[in-house]
Amino acid sequence: MSSRPLLQLYTTFAEFEAPHERHDRTRSTSKTVTVDRQALVHILMDHARMLEALRKAGRVDVAEPH
């Protein structure tokens, strides 16, 4: 019997890889990188869910903004 995953991600593997590939093709002097909006939304949603899961488990300390 397999255990239930701790977290289900919204981000697909392709959505995760695309911004990395885009970054690799961007000049080092560039201040911006254009990425797919839906991929960014999914990554942000996954990050928020990951932080919440880690907070509940007492396994993360996130610095508050100054």
C-alpha positions in Angstrom: 0.0 0.0 0.0 1.5 3.4 -1.0 1.2 6.3 1.3 -0.7 9.4 0.4 1.4 12.3 -1.0 2.0 15.1 1.5 1.4 17.7 -1.3 -0.1 17.6 -4.7 1.5 20.1 -7.1 -0.3 22.3 -9.6 2.9 22.9 -11.7 3.5 20.4 -14.4 7.1 19.3 -15.2 7.0 21.3 -18.4 5.8 24.4 -16.6 8.7 24.0 -14.1 11.3 23.5 -16.8 10.2 26.3 -19.2 11.2 29.2 -16.9 14.6 27.6 -16.3 15.2 27.2 -20.0 14.0 30.8 -20.6 16.4 32.0 -17.9 19.3 30.1 -19.5 18.6 31.9 -22.8 18.5 35.4 -21.2 21.5 37.7 -21.1 23.2 38.0 -17.7 22.6 41.8 -17.8 18.9 41.5 -18.3 16.7 42.5 -15.3 13.5 40.7 -16.5 12.6 37.3 -17.9 9.3 36.7 -19.7 7.6 33.5 -18.6 4.2 31.9 -19.2 1.6 33.5 -16.8 -0.2 30.2 -16.0 3.1 28.5 -15.2 4.0 31.4 -12.8 0.6 31.2 -11.1 1.0 27.4 -10.6 4.5 27.9 -9.2 3.3 30.6 -6.8 0.4 28.4 -5.7 2.7 25.4 -5.1 5.1 27.5 -3.1 2.3 28.8 -0.9 1.0 25.3 -0.3 4.5 24.0 0.4 5.1 26.8 3.0 1.8 26.1 4.7 2.5 22.3 4.9 6.0 23.0 6.3 4.6 25.5 8.8 2.0 23.0 10.0 4.8 20.4 10.4 7.0 23.0 12.3 9.7 22.6 9.7 10.2 26.1 8.3 11.0 29.5 9.6 10.2 32.2 7.0 11.7 35.7 7.6 9.1 38.5 7.8 9.6 41.5 5.5 11.5 44.4 7.2 
